[in-house]
Amino acid sequence: MVVAALADGRESSLKALLDAMNLRPGMADPTNALVPFGDFERLHFARFALLPDTTLGDLEAFDLPRPRVPLYLSFLGECDGPAALQLSEFAQRAGAGLRRIFAHCEDFDEDGDLLAWLEAHDLPVAASYVNRIGRTVRQVRQDSALQRALSSQVPRDIAAAAEDPQALRHRLMAFVQAEQLEGRVLLTSPERTPTGWQIRNWLHAIGIPLIGLVLLPLWIVLAPIVLVMLRAHEKSDPEFCPRPERAAVLQMQQLEDHDLTNSFTALGPVKPGVFRRGLVQLILLLIDYACRHVFGRGHLARVQTIHFARWVFIDDKARVLFASNYDGSHESYMDDFINKAAWGLNLIFSNGFGWPRTDWLLKGGARHELRFKYYQRRHQLPTQVWYKAYPGLTLSDLERNRRIREGFERHAMSDEQAMAWLRLL
């Protein structure tokens, strides 16, 4: 996630330049001349989004000082493998376009080292979520091609087909093998997970609990104090959830539902004070641990529509940015969280200024449906440019295609298993 302050007076020209990258409002042309996202084989999603201080004025409503922050431009994406390698590819293959874009930023040197500048402005992620860790862009595309090839040869009504399920399956496998020989279907072995990554991930998996165990006596002593302070803050923290301006909502809606998947970008200030700032850092540390080692196999809590999500601190941890890619409409996305993971929203976002009032960190908050929906819409920001590597495919499609691929690669099936596999097609 590259973030840089915009130079004064450059916002309008930058927006015009970013708009030129799109096929439809907010939807990137994969072959656009500036950053041809479709050329990058490891890139799942990417976006350019301006980050204005639209809600810092809320602090003034409660006689709190409003921090002065610049207007930022953010460039973020989700990729396979190391982020540093992806940045290097961007600099090498889209350097001219990126220079035109970042020339609007106040500290950008058009004659300088682009990669070094990108790396210097790449913000660390406090917590990130991946729907299925290890699933690459290549795998998604190959699984989808296999599904299309197989489905084209399957009768609409499998149960009524005269052909025996086992015979039909063998015929389909022979068909795909012939397609592979002709080069129309490509199926390669999954990429091996780097040993270094596995070691680091294993150390992280055991290291965080071990640190918690060592600090357990301290947690026991501090827990009553923290709970008392938490309740005191919950009772006194301002709640500020006015209805968002209609024009701002309409602007957001014009950028939504051009695909079965949408992007979400939101930014807001952390509640003032050492307690809330420390609490949100601790919670995001735990959220990141859970996303890496508990979730990441097709669901976040009970929510199964999020491809990727991240939380990032900016402005010396005074504000938090949340960015996600999700299936379905914005309204269904919000309802999914309210009905399935309201406690999780409260856990993180109740540390944001103005959040609907919570009880004991987990209760209330997002359960106040109307106030929550007003709050998140007011903090949502337009995504000027958004790219998806596999348009038209939802996570349900990706999971189905994965199961089809697994079934295709099995040597033998029972009649019941063969019929279940055929029904996937």
N, C-alpha and C positions, 0 to 999 in steps of 0.2 A: 504494500500500500504506500504509494508515493504521494506525499502531501507537501504543497508549497504555497506560499502566500502570493496572491495576485498583485501585480503592480497597479498603481492607481490609474483609473481611467481605461483599463484594458478589458473590463468585463464584457461589454457589448461585442467587441471584435472577437473575443474568445468564444462566446456563445454562438456567433455566426459561423465560426470555423468548426466548432463541434457539431452544429446542426448539419453541416455539409457532409459529415461522416455517416449520416443516417439514411435509411430507406424509408422509414416511417418515424413519427415522433418518438424520439428516445431509442429507437431500434437501429443498431449499427448495421451498415452494409459490410458483410464479411470481407468484401474485396475493395473497401474504400481506399483512396490513394494515400491517406495519411498513416493509418495503422491498419493494415489488412489482417484483421484478427484471424480470419480463416486460414492464413498461411502458417499459423503456429499450432503444430499438431498436439502439443501438450496442454493447451489452454482450454479449460472448461467454460469459464465465464470471465468477463472483464467489463469495466465501466469507467467512465469519466463522470464526476459529479462535483459541482461547486458546493462549498460548505459555508454558507453565510451564518451570521449569528442571529437567526430569526427569533429565538426564544430567550436570549440573554436579557432582553427587556423585561421578562417576567420578574427578575430580581428587583427591579425598580418599583414594581407594584407593592413590594413589602419593605420599601426603604432600605434595600440592600444595594451595595455598590455594583455597578455593571462593569465587568472587565472589558477592556478594550482589546479586541482580537481582530486580526486581518481577515479578509475574505480569502479562503483557501480554495485551491484546485486539488482534487484527489483523483488518483489513477490507481485502481485496484483490480485484482483478478485472482482466480483460483486456477492452479496449474498442477500438473503431475511433476514430481521431482522437486529439486531445490529451487526456491524462489530466485536465488542469485543467478542460476542458469537461465531462467526465463527472462530476467531483466537483461542479461547479456544478449540473448536472442533478439529482444526488442531493440536494443541499442544498435545491433548489427544490421538487422533487416528492416527496421522502421525508423532508423535514426533521423532521417530528414523530416519525416512527419512529426515525430516527437519533439524535435527542435522547434518546429513552427508552433506547436501547441504550448510548450513550456517557455517559449520566448515571452509569453504574457506574464510570467512570474518575475517577481522583483529581483531575485538574486541569480537568475539564470544567465550564464555566459554562453552565448551562441557559438563561440569559438573554443569552448572548453571541452573537457572530457565528459561526454554525455553519460556514460555508464557510471562514472564516479559520482556525478551529480545525482543520478537516480538512486544509487545506493545510499548516499548521504541523506536523502529525503525519505527513505523507506522506513516507515514507522513500525515498531514491533507490535505484534498482535497480543493483546492481553488474554484472549480466549478465542478458540475457533472450533467450528463444528463441521465435520464432513459426513454426509449421509452414509456412505459405505466406503470406509477407508480401504485404499488399494485399487478401486475401480478407476481405470484410466480412460482417457478420451478414446484411445485406440480400441479398447475393449468395448466401450459403448457403441461405437460405430460398427465394429465387426459383428457384435451381437445383433444389432438392428438389421444389418444386411442379411445375416443368417435367417432371422425371423421372416423378413420379406420374401426371401427365396423359398423357404419351406412353405409359408402360407399360400404362396401362389400355386402350389401343387396339391393343396388339401381341399377336399370337398367341403362345402359349407356345413353340411349336417354330418358330422363324424359318426354319430350313433347309427344313422340310417345307411351309412356307406356299405356297399357290398363287400368291399375288400377287408380282409382280416387285418386287425390293428398291427400285428407283428409284421405282416407282409407289407402293409402301407408304410410302416416306419422304415423297413429295410429299403423300400423303393425311394423314400425321401432321402435317406442317407446316401444312396447311390447317386441320386440326382445332384445333391450338393457336392459330392466328391467330383462329379463331372464338371460342375460349375467352377470348382476350385482349379481343376486342370486348365480350364479355359480362361482363368483369371478374373471371372466375374464375381466370385466370392473369395475373400481372403480371411483365413482364420490362422492367427499366429498364437504361439504359446504366451501366457501372461508373463509380463516382465517380472524378473526376480526383485524382491524387496532388498535394497542394499543392506549388507550386514551391519554397516555402521549405524544406519537408521534403526535397525532392530535392537542393537545394543543400547543406543540412547533411549529408545522408547521403553525398553525393559528397565533401565536404570531410573527413568522417570516414574514408571509404574510402581516400583518399590520404594523409591527415594522419598516421595511426598508422604506416604503413610508412615515411613520410619521417622521422618522429621516430626510429624504429628504425634507419634508415640513418645518420642523423646520429650516433646513439649507438653505432654498430657498433664503432668502435675501443675504446670503454669496455667493451662486451659481451665482446669478444675477450680483453681483459685480465682481466675479472672472472670469465669462464666457468670456468676451472680452480678458482678459489677457491670459487665457488658449488657446483660439483660435489663438491668435497671436503667442504664443509659439509653438503651434502645427504646424502651417504653416512653422515657421522658422525651426523646426526640420525636417519636411517632405522634405523641400528643401535641407537640408544639410546632412541628414542621409545617410550613404552609402547604395547603392543597390548592392548586391552581389549574383548573381544567376547563377554561372557557371554550365555547364552540368555535371551531376554526372558521376562518373567513371562506365564504363560498368560492371566491375566485381562486384561492389557493388550492382548494379541494378539486375544483374543475381542472386546474392546471395539472394536478397529479393524475387525475383520471384519464386525461388525454394520453398519458404515457403508459397506461396499463392495458392489459388484456390483448396485446397484439400477438401474443403467443400463449400457449397453455401454461407457461411459466412466466413469472414476473420478478422484478427486482424491488428491493426495499432498502432505502437509505434513510437513516434517522440520526439526529444529533441533538444533544441537550446537555445542560450544565449539571454537574454533580452538586448535591446539597452542600452549602458552605460548612466548614468546620472540619477539624481533624478526625472526629469520630466517623463521619460518613465517608470521608475520603479513604480512610484506612479500611473501613468495612467493605467498600465496593472492590478494593484491590484484593482483599482476602477472598471474597465470594467469587470473583472472576478467576482467581487461581484455582479454586475448587471446581468451578464450572469447566475450566479448561481440562482439568484432570479427568472429570467425568466424560467429557466429549471424546477424549483420546482413548480411554480405557473401558468405559461402560457403554456409551452409546457408539455411534459410528458403524452400526450394523443394520442400518435401514430406518432408524427412528431416533428422535430427540425427545426423551420422556415418552409420551404417547403420540406425539406429532410426527407424522410420516410424510410430510409434504415439503420438507426443507432440503434442498440440495447442499447448500453451503451457508454458513453464517459466521460472523466474526464480531468481536467487540474490541475497539481500539481506543486508547487514551490519546487525547490531543491537548494542547495548551497546558502542559505541565500537570496533567491529570485533572484539570479543572472541568473538562468536558469528555463525554464518551460518545463515540460513533458506533452505531450498530448497522451492519449491512448484511443482507441475506438474499438468496435466490430461492423462490418457493413456487409450488404448483398451485393453480387455481386463482380465484379472484382475491382481491385485497380483503373484501368482507369475510370470505370463508377462511382466509388466513388468520384474521383476528379472532373469529369465532372458534377456530381450532384451538388457539391458545387459551381463550377464556374457558372453554369446556374441558380441555385436557391438561393444561399446564399453567393455570393462573398462578399457582404457588411459585412456579419457576420464574414467571415474569416478575412477581413481587420480590423474589429473592434478589434479583439483579437490579431491576429498574426502580424499586422503591427508594433507592439512593439517588435518584434523579430529582431535581428540583421540581416541585409542583405535582408529583405523582399522587394519584388518589390514595387517601389515607389507609394505612395498613394496621393490622394488629399482630404483634409478635412476628413481624417480618413476612409471614406467609399468608395470613388471612386478609380478607378485604381487598384493597388495591384494585387489581384487574377484574375482580368479581363485580365491581361497580361498573357495569358494562358501558353505559353511555359516557360516563366520565373518562373511562379508559380509552374509548374510541376517539373521543375528542382530543385527549392528550396525545395519543400516538400520531393522529393526523396532523396536529399542530407541529410536532417535532419531525415529521417526515420531510425529506428534501427531494426535489426532482432529480432524477438521474438523466443527465443530458445525453449520454451515449451508453448503451448496454448491449453486450454481445453474449450469445449462447451458442456453444459449439454444435449442439444437436437439437435444433428447433423442432417443435412438434412432439417431442418425447417427454413424458412425465416420469416421475420416479416409479410409478406403477408399471409403465412400459419397460423401464430399465430392469426392474426386478423380474418381470415376466420373461424378458429376453435373456436374462442371466440363467433362469431356470431352463429355458429352451436350449441354451448352449450346453448346460450341464447334462441335460438329457441326451442331446445329440452326441456327446462325447462318452456316454456310458456304453459299455460293450454289450450288455444284456439287460432286458427288462421283462417283468412278468406282463401278462396280458392287461392286467389292471393298470400297471404303471405305464404301459405303452398308450393305453387309452387316455389316461390323465395327461400325458405329455402331448398327445395329439390335440386335446382340447385347448391347450395353451396356444395352439396355432390358429 
